[in-house]
Amino acid sequence: MLNRRSLFAASLVAMLAGCATPSAPVSVADTLARDPQLSTLNGLVQQAGLADMLRGAGPYTVFAPTNEAFRAVPANAMAELQDPARLQAVLSYHVLPARMTASEIKTGNAKTANGAEVALARAGDFVTVEDAMAQGHEVMASNGVVYSIDRVLMPPRR
């Protein structure tokens, strides 16, 4: 009887210890790959060859459009993403070359990785970039932070 209790107690302690151990943050690229709601973005990041950059030292803030956001993009705009240069321009427009947590976001403009600026704003827990709203809270990564957003941002044409 004592052995069963000891075994049960040891198993319970091990299970609770496993639950309490936080997983180590992964890179921004791996954070995108882990979230099924970001699978369209993850595929486009892979296609554009940006995954290695997003696994690099950073820091990065990525405003990541959800699969639903991509479904709302008109077909002709999605067709433009077949052009590798346009795809890279659009994706890099969603990336800031800095780590910005929600508490650090101030209303104003920020320069993106493609060189254009985006308008940022925060009101309480709500974060917006251009006309897109962050869905939920930021996800911390080893080299930055990821916000899921409800729209795909289209950069100005150069």
C-alpha positions in Angstrom: 0.0 0.0 0.0 2.8 2.4 0.8 4.4 1.7 -2.5 1.3 2.6 -4.4 0.9 5.8 -2.5 4.5 6.7 -3.0 4.2 5.9 -6.7 1.1 8.0 -7.0 2.6 10.9 -5.2 5.8 10.7 -7.3 3.7 10.6 -10.5 1.5 13.6 -9.3 4.6 15.6 -8.5 6.2 14.8 -11.8 3.1 15.7 -13.7 2.7 19.0 -11.8 6.3 19.9 -12.3 5.9 19.3 -16.1 2.9 21.6 -16.2 4.7 24.3 -14.3 7.8 24.3 -16.5 7.4 27.1 -19.1 8.6 26.2 -22.6 11.5 28.3 -23.8 10.5 30.9 -26.4 11.3 30.1 -30.0 12.1 32.5 -32.8 9.5 34.7 -34.5 9.6 32.3 -37.6 9.0 29.3 -35.4 6.2 31.1 -33.5 4.4 31.7 -36.8 4.9 28.1 -37.8 3.4 26.8 -34.5 0.1 28.7 -34.8 -2.4 27.0 -37.1 -4.3 30.3 -37.5 -1.1 31.7 -39.2 -0.5 28.9 -41.6 -1.1 31.1 -44.7 1.4 33.7 -43.5 3.9 31.0 -42.6 3.6 29.5 -46.1 4.2 32.9 -47.7 7.1 33.6 -45.4 8.7 30.3 -46.5 7.9 31.1 -50.1 9.5 34.5 -49.9 12.6 33.2 -48.2 12.1 35.3 -45.1 12.1 32.5 -42.5 15.9 32.6 -42.0 15.7 36.3 -41.4 12.9 35.8 -38.8 15.0 33.1 -37.1 18.0 35.6 -36.9 19.0 37.7 -34.0 16.4 40.4 -34.6 14.8 41.9 -32.7 11.5 41.9 -34.6 7.9 42.8 -34.1 5.7 41.0 -36.5 2.1 41.9 -37.2 0.9 38.6 -38.5 -2.3 38.4 -40.5 -4.5 35.4 -39.7 -5.7 32.9 -42.2 -9.1 34.7 -42.0 -7.4 38.0 -42.9 -5.9 36.5 -46.0 -9.3 35.0 -47.1 -10.7 38.6 -47.0 -8.0 39.9 -49.5 -9.4 40.4 -53.0 -8.3 37.8 -55.5 -6.5 40.3 -57.7 -4.4 41.5 -54.7 -3.6 37.9 -53.7 -2.6 37.3 -57.4 0.0 40.1 -57.1 1.7 38.1 -54.4 2.9 35.6 -57.0 5.5 38.3 -57.9 8.4 37.6 -55.5 9.3 41.3 -55.2 5.7 42.2 -54.3 5.4 39.3 -51.9 8.6 40.4 -50.0 7.4 44.0 -50.0 4.0 43.0 -48.5 5.5 40.6 -45.9 8.3 43.0 -44.8 5.7 45.7 -44.4 4.3 43.6 -41.5 7.7 43.6 -39.7 9.3 46.2 -37.5 13.0 45.9 -36.9 12.5 46.3 -33.1 10.9 44.4 -30.2 7.7 46.4 -29.2 5.5 44.9 -26.5 2.0 46.3 -26.2 3.1 48.5 -23.2 5.8 50.0 -25.4 3.6 50.9 -28.4 2.8 54.6 -28.6 0.5 56.3 -31.1 2.6 57.4 -34.0 4.5 56.0 -37.0 7.1 53.3 -37.1 9.5 52.3 -39.9 8.9 48.7 -41.2 11.5 46.3 -42.5 10.6 47.3 -46.1 11.4 51.0 -45.4 7.8 52.3 -45.4 6.1 53.6 -42.2 3.0 52.2 -40.5 0.7 54.0 -38.1 0.6 52.4 -34.6 -1.8 53.0 -31.8 -2.7 51.5 -28.4 -5.7 52.2 -26.3 -5.7 50.1 -23.1 -5.1 46.5 -24.2 -6.0 47.2 -27.8 -3.2 47.5 -30.4 -3.7 48.7 -33.9 -1.4 48.9 -36.9 -2.8 50.9 -39.8 -6.5 49.7 -40.0 -5.8 46.3 -38.5 -6.4 45.3 -34.9 -4.4 42.9 -32.9 -6.3 39.8 -31.9 -5.5 38.8 -28.3 -2.2 39.5 -26.7 1.3 39.5 -28.1 3.3 36.3 -28.2 6.9 36.7 -27.0 9.5 35.0 -29.1 13.3 34.6 -28.5 14.0 37.3 -31.0 10.9 39.5 -30.9 7.2 39.6 -30.5 4.2 38.5 -32.7 0.8 40.0 -32.8 -2.0 38.3 -34.8 -3.9 40.9 -36.7 -7.3 40.8 -38.5 -6.2 42.4 -41.8 -3.4 42.1 -44.4 -1.5 45.4 -44.7 -0.7 46.5 -48.2 2.3 48.8 -48.5 2.4 51.9 -50.7 3.8 51.2 -54.1 7.2 52.7 -54.8 
